[in-house]
Amino acid sequence: MVKADNNKFLNIAAGLFLAGFSVYVMKELSSILIPFVLAVIIAFVFEPFYSWMLSKKVPSFLAVIAVIIALVIISNIASVFIIASINSFSSDFSVYEKKFTDFFNSLIQSLHLSPEETQNLNEFLKISNLLQQGSFTNFIAGFFTSFLSVFGDFILILFYVIFILSEMIHIKERIRIAFKDRKADNIISTLDRIFIDVRKYITGKTLISLILGTLSGFVLWLFGVDFYFIWGFLIFLMHFIPSIGALIAISLPSMVMFLQFDNIFTPIFVTVLLLVLQNVIGNIVEPKFLGDQLDLSPLLLLLSLFLGGYIWGIVGMVLSVPIVSMIKIILLNFESTRPIAILMSYKTSEIEKDVLKHSKGK
């Protein structure tokens, strides 16, 4: 009995040590791992295009070159728009900061507070600290700059994408050579299920987030909202964080609209439109196309956001949920790890679907 307890303690201690060591390694090797994770996501997004070219008898090296060219064109166009928008935002937002300060001061005056009460309120809200030296502007600009800085390793990301796409095609051939027929078939079948589920999640999530960001940006442009491209791109990125991500992104342009327009009806109407778009796409369209792969425990989502932010900063917070979702998909496809995947889920009905689906897939 004592020996069993000792073994259990050693296993727990070893697990905690391994977890802590993994966090340390991920933090120290962030310059290598962040481009790799981005490359995995990019490879899965472009894999249908790559496979389509192969099905049309296009040589694999030409198909890879076509993917790389498409990726370079898209990233360059996006970066030009983002950089131009950030510069415009940084130069013009001081006007909004002054409007906000004037509005706050007029609100304080309307309350007829004593000088001491006014000082206490200012210290409590820390409005002056928030707006000092363009803190809000620097925060927004820093958010996008952190993503653009990742693409400073763009060549490394391209190399990763090339090798990942090549592996997707040739891994099955090596498995058939390395293992006996029945075992090889089982391994390939499991890999196929993992590959299909991960591809469906990444491609679907990216496409749905892009649609939401584009439609939101179009609505903002239609009503003449400043920096509409920044807000649309922010909504696209933040939608990778379920539920709260897009809502946080919507709150920022809403605040700007209340300062930009002289009436309150336009900001309220546009905000309602953005919320309707978010709810329709997030609660109706997305579950229909992606289903149970997005079903994660709220506590797990919160912990993954904190851990992702601690390890890789803002980029890590955005990437944390896709990474956890992919881990859950992989764990579901192995009987020994399926209980862990079930514990990662939230809705009972979706858990039952997961178990039934992947049990049939054996």
Secondary structure, DSSP 8 states (H G I E B T S, - for coil): -HHHHHHHHHHHHHHHHHHHHHHHHHHHTHHHHHHHHHHHHHHHHHHHHHHHHHHTT--HHHHHHHHHHHHHHHHHHHHHHHHHHHHHHHHHHHHHHHHHHHHHHHHHHHTT--HHHHHHHHHHHTHHHHHGGGHHHHHHHHHHHHHHHHGGGHHHHHHHHHHHHHHHHHHHHHHHHHS-HHHHHHHHHHHHHHHHHHHHHHHHHHHHHHHHHHHHHHHHHHTT-TTHHHHHHHHHHHTTSTTHHHHHHHHHHHHHHHHH-SSSHHHHHHHHHHHHHHHHIIIIIHHHHHGGGG---HHHHHHHHHHHHHHHHHHHHHHHHHHHHHHHHHHHTSTTTHHHHHHH---HHHHHHHHHHHHHT-
